Amino acid sequence: MKKFRDTLVKIMTTVFGYGIMICLLVGGLSFFGYLAALIIGGETAELICQVIYKKIYPVLVLLSTSMIVLGLIKMYICKESAFKGGSGKRKPEHADN
């Protein structure tokens, strides 16, 4: 069972990494699309902005959301905690005597 879990986690980590990389790349390229539309101007710029906003962004939001869910499932399977800092033990603060 542990071998299956390790294999599953490795696959999920790979898919998560590539998925987030694709999301970041497409998000960055959309900036250049808007920049090109700003330079071009006119009706062509309006069409470029509409394509980015109505066709690319919905897919990007769906992909990024599914990658976040996949990452959270992977963290749950590995019993990782993103909010835990250090060893969890706190040293007592100095009390005024």
C-alpha positions as CSV (number, residue, x, y, z in Angstrom):
1,M,0.0,0.0,0.0
2,K,2.9,2.4,0.8
3,K,4.4,1.7,-2.6
4,F,1.2,2.5,-4.3
5,R,0.8,5.7,-2.3
6,D,4.4,6.8,-3.1
7,T,3.8,6.2,-6.8
8,L,0.5,8.1,-6.7
9,V,2.1,11.0,-4.9
10,K,4.9,11.1,-7.4
11,I,2.5,11.2,-10.3
12,M,0.3,13.8,-8.7
13,T,3.4,16.0,-8.0
14,T,4.5,15.8,-11.6
15,V,1.0,16.6,-12.9
16,F,0.7,19.5,-10.4
17,G,4.0,20.9,-11.3
18,Y,3.4,20.9,-15.0
19,G,-0.1,22.2,-14.6
20,I,0.9,25.1,-12.5
21,M,3.8,25.9,-14.9
22,I,1.3,25.9,-17.8
23,C,-1.0,28.2,-15.9
24,L,1.8,30.7,-15.2
25,L,3.0,30.6,-18.8
26,V,-0.5,31.2,-20.2
27,G,-1.1,34.0,-17.7
28,G,2.2,35.6,-18.6
29,L,1.4,35.3,-22.3
30,S,-2.0,36.9,-21.8
31,F,-0.1,40.0,-20.6
32,F,1.7,40.2,-23.9
33,G,-1.6,39.7,-25.7
34,Y,-3.0,42.8,-23.9
35,L,0.2,44.7,-24.6
36,A,0.0,43.9,-28.3
37,A,-3.6,45.0,-28.3
38,L,-2.6,48.2,-26.6
39,I,0.0,48.9,-29.3
40,I,-2.3,47.9,-32.2
41,G,-5.4,49.7,-31.1
42,G,-8.8,49.9,-32.8
43,E,-11.2,47.1,-33.5
44,T,-8.4,44.5,-33.8
45,A,-7.3,45.3,-30.2
46,E,-10.9,44.9,-29.0
47,L,-11.1,41.5,-30.7
48,I,-7.8,40.4,-29.2
49,C,-9.0,41.4,-25.7
50,Q,-12.3,39.7,-26.1
51,V,-10.6,36.4,-27.2
52,I,-8.3,36.5,-24.2
53,Y,-11.0,37.4,-21.8
54,K,-13.8,35.2,-23.1
55,K,-11.9,32.1,-24.4
56,I,-8.6,31.9,-22.6
57,Y,-9.3,33.1,-19.1
58,P,-12.2,30.7,-18.3
59,V,-10.0,27.7,-19.3
60,L,-7.1,29.1,-17.3
61,V,-9.3,29.6,-14.2
62,L,-10.6,26.0,-14.5
63,L,-7.1,24.6,-15.0
64,S,-5.6,26.5,-12.1
65,T,-8.4,25.6,-9.8
66,S,-8.1,21.9,-10.6
67,M,-4.4,22.1,-10.1
68,I,-4.9,23.6,-6.7
69,V,-7.3,20.9,-5.7
70,L,-4.9,18.3,-6.9
71,G,-2.1,19.8,-4.8
72,L,-4.3,19.9,-1.8
73,I,-5.3,16.2,-2.3
74,K,-1.6,15.4,-2.6
75,M,-0.8,17.2,0.6
76,Y,-3.6,15.3,2.4
77,I,-2.3,12.0,1.2
78,C,1.3,12.9,2.3
79,K,0.0,14.3,5.6
80,E,1.8,17.5,4.9
81,S,0.8,20.8,6.5
82,A,1.4,24.1,4.8
83,F,0.6,26.2,7.8
84,K,2.9,24.5,10.3
85,G,6.0,26.4,11.0
86,G,9.1,25.0,12.8
87,S,8.8,22.1,15.2
88,G,5.6,23.3,16.8
89,K,7.2,23.7,20.2
90,R,7.2,27.3,21.6
91,K,9.7,28.5,24.1
92,P,8.2,30.3,27.0
93,E,8.5,34.1,26.9
94,H,10.5,35.7,29.6
95,A,8.2,36.7,32.5
96,D,8.8,39.8,34.5
97,N,9.7,38.9,38.1
